[in-house]
Amino acid sequence: MVAVIFAVSANAQFSNPPGSFVYALNHTQVDVFDVSPDGKIGIALKNDPVAVHPALLTTFDPILGTQFDSKTFGFGPLGVRLTKVGNNLRAVVLTSEGGPRRIYLFDVSNTGQLTQLASTQLTTSNADGGSNLVLSGSGAVGFAAVFDSELVSFSLNDGSIIKRLTLPAGPPSHLALYESANKRLLAFRQGTNLKVLD
């Protein structure tokens, strides 16, 4: 059984949710929506309505649904995440690029305007499979699980790759991040096993 809970304020309006979309291999994606930590800016990812494979990224007011900005870019959108890094809001989009994984890093202004900061290829392989993405605003770092049994960390300031960790026994999936004042733990599933990295 699944429960769905909605919180509606007095001045809230209904608008069409971003929904799911398909990427290059016609796999439905569900990581298509996020909201800023202060709740003032929403972000949605879907296929471009004109061409099937490019990504269309849109910022909007999460209460009223008013659109702020949108950008079309890349190939094979997989997911989007939004986090605060210092005084800046950052959005990261993970794409398949038809095989090799790539991230697109955007600055999001306080009025929702998108400025692309970087486009960084995470893998060189054309092997296509599941991926995942989590962001640490306090550490200004993102983590992506990529198909070739790799965990890649990258900067949320300039998109550069910080470190690659090759993992035996197949690709990691379902990344989760826990942060406290003195610790950052990254957990992921690998096959039937749960792994935790400090």
C-alpha positions as CSV (number, residue, x, y, z in Angstrom):
1,M,0.0,0.0,0.0
2,V,1.3,3.5,-0.9
3,A,0.1,6.7,0.8
4,V,0.3,10.0,-0.9
5,I,0.0,13.2,1.2
6,F,-0.5,16.7,-0.1
7,A,0.0,19.9,1.8
8,V,-1.9,22.8,0.4
9,S,-1.7,26.4,1.6
10,A,-4.5,28.9,1.4
11,N,-3.1,30.6,-1.7
12,A,-1.9,27.4,-3.5
13,Q,-3.1,26.7,-7.0
14,F,-3.0,23.4,-8.9
15,S,-0.8,23.1,-12.0
16,N,0.2,20.2,-14.2
17,P,3.1,18.3,-12.5
18,P,6.2,17.6,-14.6
19,G,5.4,13.9,-14.9
20,S,7.7,11.2,-16.1
21,F,9.5,11.1,-19.4
22,V,11.5,8.7,-21.5
23,Y,15.1,9.0,-22.5
24,A,17.2,7.5,-25.4
25,L,16.3,3.9,-24.7
26,N,12.7,4.5,-23.9
27,H,13.1,3.9,-20.2
28,T,10.7,5.9,-18.1
29,Q,12.5,8.2,-15.6
30,V,11.0,9.5,-12.4
31,D,13.7,11.8,-10.9
32,V,12.3,14.7,-12.7
33,F,11.4,17.3,-10.0
34,D,13.1,19.0,-7.1
35,V,12.5,22.1,-4.9
36,S,15.0,24.5,-3.4
37,P,15.8,24.2,0.3
38,D,13.9,27.4,1.0
39,G,10.9,26.2,-1.0
40,K,10.9,29.2,-3.3
41,I,12.0,27.7,-6.6
42,G,10.9,24.4,-8.2
43,I,12.7,22.7,-11.0
44,A,11.4,20.2,-13.5
45,L,13.1,18.1,-16.2
46,K,11.5,16.5,-19.2
47,N,12.1,15.7,-22.9
48,D,12.1,18.7,-25.3
49,P,8.6,18.9,-26.9
50,V,10.2,19.4,-30.4
51,A,12.9,16.8,-30.4
52,V,12.6,13.6,-28.3
53,H,16.1,13.2,-26.9
54,P,17.3,16.6,-25.6
55,A,16.5,17.7,-22.0
56,L,14.3,20.6,-21.2
57,L,14.9,22.1,-17.8
58,T,12.4,24.6,-16.3
59,T,12.3,26.6,-13.1
60,F,9.0,27.7,-11.6
61,D,7.2,29.0,-8.5
62,P,6.3,25.8,-6.6
63,I,3.1,27.4,-5.1
64,L,1.7,29.3,-8.1
65,G,3.2,27.3,-10.9
66,T,4.5,30.4,-12.7
67,Q,7.4,29.6,-15.0
68,F,10.7,31.6,-14.5
69,D,13.1,30.2,-17.1
70,S,13.8,27.1,-19.3
71,K,16.8,25.7,-21.2
72,T,17.1,22.9,-23.8
73,F,20.4,21.0,-23.9
74,G,22.1,17.6,-23.9
75,F,20.8,14.2,-24.8
76,G,19.0,11.6,-22.8
77,P,17.9,13.3,-19.6
78,L,18.0,11.0,-16.5
79,G,17.4,13.2,-13.5
80,V,17.7,16.5,-11.8
81,R,18.8,17.7,-8.3
82,L,18.8,21.1,-6.7
83,T,20.8,22.3,-3.7
84,K,22.2,25.5,-2.0
85,V,26.0,26.0,-2.1
86,G,26.9,29.0,0.0
87,N,24.7,31.8,-1.2
88,N,24.2,30.1,-4.6
89,L,21.5,27.7,-5.8
90,R,22.9,24.9,-8.0
91,A,21.0,22.5,-10.3
92,V,22.6,19.3,-11.7
93,V,21.1,17.3,-14.5
94,L,22.4,13.8,-15.2
95,T,22.1,12.7,-18.9
96,S,22.9,9.5,-20.7
97,E,24.4,11.1,-23.9
98,G,23.4,7.8,-25.6
99,G,25.7,5.8,-23.3
100,P,28.5,7.9,-21.6
101,R,27.1,9.7,-18.6
102,R,27.4,13.5,-18.4
103,I,26.3,16.1,-15.9
104,Y,25.2,19.6,-16.7
105,L,25.7,22.1,-13.9
106,F,23.6,25.2,-13.7
107,D,23.5,28.3,-11.4
108,V,19.9,29.2,-10.5
109,S,19.4,32.9,-9.6
110,N,17.0,34.0,-6.8
111,T,14.6,34.9,-9.6
112,G,14.9,31.4,-11.2
113,Q,17.1,32.3,-14.1
114,L,19.3,29.4,-15.3
115,T,23.0,29.9,-16.3
116,Q,24.9,26.9,-17.4
117,L,28.3,26.6,-15.6
118,A,29.7,23.3,-16.9
119,S,29.1,20.2,-18.9
120,T,31.3,17.3,-17.6
121,Q,31.5,13.8,-19.1
122,L,31.6,11.3,-16.2
123,T,32.3,8.1,-18.3
124,T,33.9,7.1,-21.6
125,S,32.1,3.8,-22.0
126,N,29.0,3.5,-24.3
127,A,27.6,0.9,-21.9
128,D,24.2,2.2,-20.9
129,G,22.5,1.3,-17.6
130,G,21.1,2.7,-14.4
131,S,22.5,5.8,-12.8
132,N,21.8,7.9,-9.7
133,L,22.7,11.3,-8.3
134,V,22.9,13.0,-4.9
135,L,24.2,16.5,-3.9
136,S,25.9,17.8,-0.8
137,G,25.4,21.6,-0.6
138,S,27.5,22.0,2.5
139,G,30.4,20.1,0.8
140,A,29.8,21.7,-2.6
141,V,30.1,18.2,-4.1
142,G,27.9,15.9,-6.0
143,F,28.0,12.1,-6.3
144,A,26.9,10.0,-9.3
145,A,26.7,6.3,-9.6
146,V,27.5,5.3,-13.2
147,F,27.1,2.0,-15.1
148,D,30.7,0.8,-15.2
149,S,30.8,0.1,-11.5
150,E,32.0,3.5,-10.6
151,L,31.1,6.2,-8.1
152,V,32.2,9.6,-9.3
153,S,32.3,12.8,-7.2
154,F,32.3,16.2,-8.8
155,S,32.5,19.9,-7.8
156,L,29.3,21.9,-7.5
157,N,31.3,25.1,-8.2
158,D,32.8,24.2,-11.6
159,G,31.6,20.7,-12.4
160,S,35.1,19.2,-12.4
161,I,35.6,15.6,-11.4
162,I,37.1,15.3,-7.9
163,K,37.5,11.5,-7.6
164,R,36.5,8.2,-9.1
165,L,36.0,5.0,-7.1
166,T,35.8,1.7,-8.9
167,L,33.5,-0.8,-7.2
168,P,33.7,-4.5,-7.7
169,A,30.6,-6.7,-8.2
170,G,28.5,-4.5,-10.5
171,P,27.2,-1.0,-10.7
172,P,26.0,0.9,-7.6
173,S,22.4,2.2,-7.4
174,H,19.9,4.0,-5.2
175,L,22.4,6.5,-3.7
176,A,21.5,8.2,-0.4
177,L,23.5,10.9,1.5
178,Y,23.4,11.6,5.2
179,E,25.2,14.7,6.5
180,S,25.8,16.1,10.0
181,A,28.2,18.7,11.3
182,N,31.1,16.4,11.4
183,K,30.3,13.5,9.1
184,R,29.1,12.7,5.6
185,L,28.0,9.1,4.8
186,L,27.1,7.9,1.3
187,A,25.0,4.7,1.1
188,F,24.1,2.7,-2.0
189,R,22.8,-0.6,-3.0
190,Q,25.1,-3.0,-5.0
191,G,23.2,-6.1,-6.0
192,T,21.5,-7.3,-2.8
193,N,24.0,-5.6,-0.5
194,L,23.9,-2.2,1.2
195,K,27.3,-0.4,1.2
196,V,28.2,2.7,3.3
197,L,31.1,5.0,2.6
198,D,32.5,7.7,5.0
